[in-house]
Amino acid sequence: MKKLTLAGLALIILAGAALGCNGVQSLIVPTVTSPPNAVPTPTPAPPQVPVAPEEPANALEAQIEAVYALAGPAVVHISSVSYAYDFFFNPVPQEGTGSGFIYDTEGHIVTNHHVVENAQELSVTLADGRSFQATLVGADPTNDLAVLRIEADNLPQPIPLGDSDNLRVGQFVVAIGNPFGQVGTLTVGVISALGRIIESPDGRFIGEAIQTDAAINPGNSGGPLLDLRGRLIGINAQIISPSHASAGIGFAVPVNTVRRVVPQLIAHGRYPHPWLGIEYLPLTQEWSNALRQGGINVPDTGLLVLQVVAGSPADRAGIRGGTQIVRLGSYRIPVGGDVIIALNGEPIGSSKEFIAYLETQTQVGDTITVTVVRDGREENIQVTLAERP
């Protein structure tokens, strides 16, 4: 065997170093110089693998998706046309849009009164794209509710009704409607407050309204507010916003008002409102102080009865109106009448509270206890409510 030369021994040592002490091979990628003008070979695309449907991220997401799948087909788009007249008495059509939902299998659609107010033509477009002319069955401006009807086959399932007495602040809710004409829009939020009192289209008040931060915009009016089981808990009606767009303060007419009013609208075209038959002045701190300075003894809060309508429930029950006139600044006020401070034991101190209580807690024919202050003493008077003229 020939002896290794120094050069050969050096090559063996370098080869061992390249392998490393632990036997892991280092891969050295040589640089390849492409010949001039060579066309690079494109890398083939990897084969397309079918992607499985994405699972919901969590239980809440799954519930929201289920609510939309369940209730979305029953939400409708309502278009209205009314006519104004220009300077030359030519009719000028004015169009409006809103939302509504299928109430029953007979083709009844529930929406807000202000969506269809003064409309001379009405049409309803279903979620599947079919459109139908609609007729107005009944409307109630005080509760801002209206019922339309369409003649159609194969209607989606009506939205089931929940119970607004069992709602909780913080509960998740879903709104579906057509804001700014964007059909079938879903928004999510929570119940921000309960028992709100909001003004109705006829200047009266709606009690027990639901406040929510689910985004509600023009066009959402009349659409459903739903719980996470897909049940109706309210009808989206109003927002508070300086920009006329969602500011996170929206209000819905509670579903228990729908339960009470809508069957009457379907059966009779109107809703009978309970009526006491009085004209009154709400006693604010300013009015109470002014009356006392004028020598009239009144409590700090309540409704000062100015006049009792002849033949009204209040008149038949013996509630007293004013007996003399006093002048306070530019006002002439009848005084000396009863001051109503409670209905069925519920304190009443404002028009909002008075009207909201009658609308939400009583019906025509109910007998209620009216607590009044008369000559400085409290008295309870039984009054049977009649229908508001």
GIMO-V30711 format. One record per residue. N is the residue number from 1. RES is the residue in one small letter. PSI is psi in degrees with one decimal (none if undefined). NEAR is the number of other ideal C-beta (glycine too) atoms within 10 Angstrom. Layout:
# GIMO-V30711
n res psi near
N RES PSI NEAR
N RES PSI NEAR
This chain:
# GIMO-V30711
n res psi near
1 m 134.4 3
2 k 146.5 5
3 k 144.5 6
4 l 136.3 11
5 t 163.4 9
6 l -36.8 6
7 a -40.1 7
8 g -40.3 11
9 l -38.4 11
10 a -38.7 11
11 l -38.9 11
12 i -42.6 10
13 i -41.4 10
14 l -37.7 9
15 a -40.7 9
16 g -39.2 10
17 a -36.2 9
18 a -36.2 10
19 l -28.0 11
20 g 160.6 10
21 c -28.3 7
22 n 5.4 5
23 g 6.3 6
24 v 125.5 7
25 q 135.0 8
26 s 127.8 7
27 l 121.3 4
28 i 118.1 6
29 v 116.0 5
30 p 149.4 5
31 t 127.8 4
32 v 125.8 5
33 t 119.0 7
34 s 142.5 8
35 p 152.8 5
36 p 143.9 5
37 n 19.4 5
38 a 140.8 8
39 v 121.8 6
40 p 142.9 6
41 t 122.7 6
42 p 145.3 6
43 t 126.9 6
44 p 141.0 6
45 a 144.4 6
46 p 150.8 6
47 p 142.4 5
48 q 122.1 6
49 v 128.2 6
50 p 134.0 4
51 v 128.5 6
52 a 148.9 6
53 p 141.7 4
54 e 132.8 6
55 e 148.5 8
56 p 144.9 12
57 a -32.6 8
58 n 179.7 8
59 a -36.4 9
60 l -45.4 12
61 e -41.2 12
62 a -39.4 13
63 q -42.0 17
64 i -43.2 17
65 e -41.0 12
66 a -38.1 14
67 v -43.7 23
68 y -41.2 18
69 a -34.7 10
70 l -49.3 17
71 a -25.3 25
72 g -44.1 17
73 p -22.0 17
74 a -2.7 23
75 v 132.9 27
76 v 161.9 31
77 h 124.9 23
78 i 129.5 27
79 s 135.9 19
80 s 151.0 21
81 v 125.4 13
82 s 167.6 16
83 y 129.0 13
84 a 177.7 10
85 y 137.5 9
86 d -171.6 8
87 f -28.1 5
88 f 16.4 5
89 f 28.3 6
90 n 136.4 9
91 p 133.7 11
92 v 112.1 9
93 p 140.0 10
94 q 122.5 13
95 e 147.3 10
96 g 158.3 19
97 t 158.5 19
98 g -165.2 24
99 s 168.7 28
100 g -176.6 29
101 f 155.8 23
102 i 124.0 26
103 y -37.0 23
104 d -178.0 15
105 t -1.9 9
106 e 3.9 12
107 g 15.2 19
108 h 134.6 20
109 i 129.5 28
110 v 138.5 27
111 t -172.3 29
112 n 149.2 27
113 h -41.1 25
114 h -14.7 20
115 v -33.6 25
116 v 4.8 23
117 e 129.9 15
118 n 11.4 11
119 a 138.0 21
120 q -15.3 11
121 e 136.5 13
122 l 137.5 23
123 s 149.7 17
124 v 128.5 22
125 t 123.6 16
126 l 168.3 20
127 a -25.6 17
128 d 3.7 9
129 g -10.6 7
130 r 140.7 14
131 s 145.0 14
132 f 144.5 17
133 q 142.0 11
134 a 151.0 25
135 t 148.0 11
136 l 119.6 16
137 v -43.9 19
138 g 158.9 21
139 a 150.8 23
140 d 99.8 23
141 p -32.5 17
142 t -39.4 19
143 n 5.6 30
144 d 49.2 30
145 l 147.9 28
146 a 154.3 29
147 v 128.5 26
148 l 168.7 28
149 r 139.6 20
150 i 152.5 21
151 e 107.0 10
152 a 147.8 14
153 d 162.7 6
154 n 49.2 7
155 l 149.3 19
156 p 162.9 17
157 q 135.8 11
158 p 155.4 18
159 i 127.3 24
160 p 149.7 13
161 l 135.8 15
162 g -153.7 21
163 d 111.9 14
164 s -9.2 24
165 d -17.4 10
166 n 15.7 10
167 l 159.9 21
168 r 141.5 8
169 v 133.4 12
170 g -10.9 8
171 q 136.6 15
172 f 140.4 16
173 v 159.4 24
174 v 131.6 23
175 a 135.3 26
176 i 133.5 25
177 g -158.9 28
178 n 62.4 26
179 p 132.3 22
180 f 30.2 11
181 g 4.2 11
182 q 96.9 12
183 v 138.7 16
184 g 35.5 14
185 t 132.8 19
186 l 135.9 18
187 t 156.0 21
188 v 144.6 18
189 g -155.9 18
190 v 165.9 14
191 i 118.5 23
192 s -31.4 18
193 a 159.7 13
194 l 160.3 16
195 g 21.6 14
196 r 153.3 18
197 i 121.2 20
198 i 156.3 20
199 e 139.3 12
200 s 166.5 24
201 p -24.3 17
202 d 14.1 12
203 g -1.7 9
204 r -156.9 19
205 f 146.6 23
206 i 123.1 27
207 g 164.3 22
208 e 26.8 21
209 a 151.2 27
210 i 128.1 28
211 q 134.8 21
212 t 153.8 28
213 d 5.1 18
214 a 133.9 24
215 a 120.2 19
216 i 128.7 29
217 n 168.9 21
218 p 129.4 17
219 g -22.1 23
220 n -18.7 31
221 s 132.2 27
222 g -10.9 32
223 g 164.4 30
224 p 145.2 31
225 l 125.8 31
226 l 151.3 29
227 d 179.5 22
228 l 4.1 17
229 r 5.8 12
230 g 17.9 20
231 r 143.2 17
232 l 127.4 26
233 i -12.1 26
234 g 168.7 30
235 i 118.2 30
236 n 129.6 29
237 a -39.1 29
238 q 159.2 23
239 i 158.0 21
240 i 116.6 11
241 s 126.5 15
242 p -20.0 6
243 s 0.9 7
244 h 21.5 9
245 a 172.5 13
246 s 127.1 19
247 a 14.8 14
248 g 9.8 15
249 i 97.1 16
250 g 159.0 28
251 f 144.8 25
252 a 141.2 30
253 v 127.1 29
254 p 150.8 29
255 v -28.1 26
256 n -25.0 19
257 t -39.4 24
258 v -44.6 22
259 r -36.9 14
260 r -38.6 16
261 v -44.3 25
262 v -44.3 25
263 p -34.8 13
264 q -37.8 16
265 l -38.9 23
266 i -40.8 17
267 a -38.7 10
268 h -8.1 11
269 g -2.3 13
270 r 168.1 13
271 y 127.7 23
272 p 119.5 16
273 h 135.7 21
274 p 147.5 20
275 w 134.7 18
276 l -38.9 26
277 g 47.5 21
278 i 155.7 25
279 e 138.0 16
280 y 164.1 20
281 l 117.3 21
282 p 129.8 16
283 l 97.4 22
284 t 172.6 13
285 q -37.6 9
286 e -44.5 8
287 w -41.0 17
288 s -45.0 19
289 n -42.2 13
290 a -41.1 17
291 l -39.5 19
292 r -39.0 12
293 q -26.2 9
294 g 6.4 13
295 g 11.3 8
296 i 121.6 16
297 n 111.2 12
298 v 155.2 20
299 p 174.1 14
300 d -28.3 12
301 t 162.1 18
302 g -171.9 25
303 l 112.8 25
304 l 117.8 27
305 v 114.8 25
306 l -40.6 17
307 q 144.7 14
308 v 128.4 24
309 v 130.0 15
310 a 131.3 8
311 g 2.1 10
312 s 169.0 19
313 p -41.0 23
314 a -39.7 26
315 d -45.2 17
316 r -29.7 14
317 a -11.9 17
318 g 16.5 13
319 i 139.0 23
320 r 140.1 17
321 g -171.6 20
322 g 148.3 19
323 t -11.3 9
324 q 162.0 10
325 i 131.8 11
326 v 151.1 16
327 r 124.5 9
328 l 101.2 14
329 g -122.6 6
330 s 5.3 5
331 y 141.1 10
332 r 115.3 9
333 i 126.1 18
334 p 127.4 17
335 v 171.2 21
336 g -3.6 17
337 g 178.9 24
338 d 156.6 26
339 v 115.7 21
340 i 126.2 24
341 i -11.3 19
342 a 150.3 18
343 l 121.4 21
344 n 37.6 15
345 g -3.2 9
346 e 119.5 13
347 p 137.0 12
348 i 121.3 23
349 g 0.7 18
350 s 165.4 16
351 s -40.5 15
352 k -50.0 17
353 e -38.9 19
354 f -51.9 21
355 i -42.9 20
356 a -38.3 22
357 y -47.9 21
358 l -41.6 23
359 e -37.2 24
360 t -24.5 19
361 q -5.8 15
362 t 165.2 18
363 q 164.2 13
364 v 131.9 15
365 g -14.0 11
366 d 145.7 13
367 t 124.0 12
368 i 160.0 21
369 t 118.2 13
370 v 118.4 22
371 t 124.8 20
372 v 156.5 21
373 v 119.0 18
374 r 121.0 15
375 d 38.5 9
376 g -1.2 8
377 r 148.3 7
378 e 138.2 12
379 e 147.3 13
380 n 127.9 11
381 i 130.8 17
382 q 126.4 10
383 v 130.0 22
384 t 119.5 13
385 l 142.3 22
386 a 179.1 19
387 e 137.6 14
388 r 128.8 16
389 p none 8
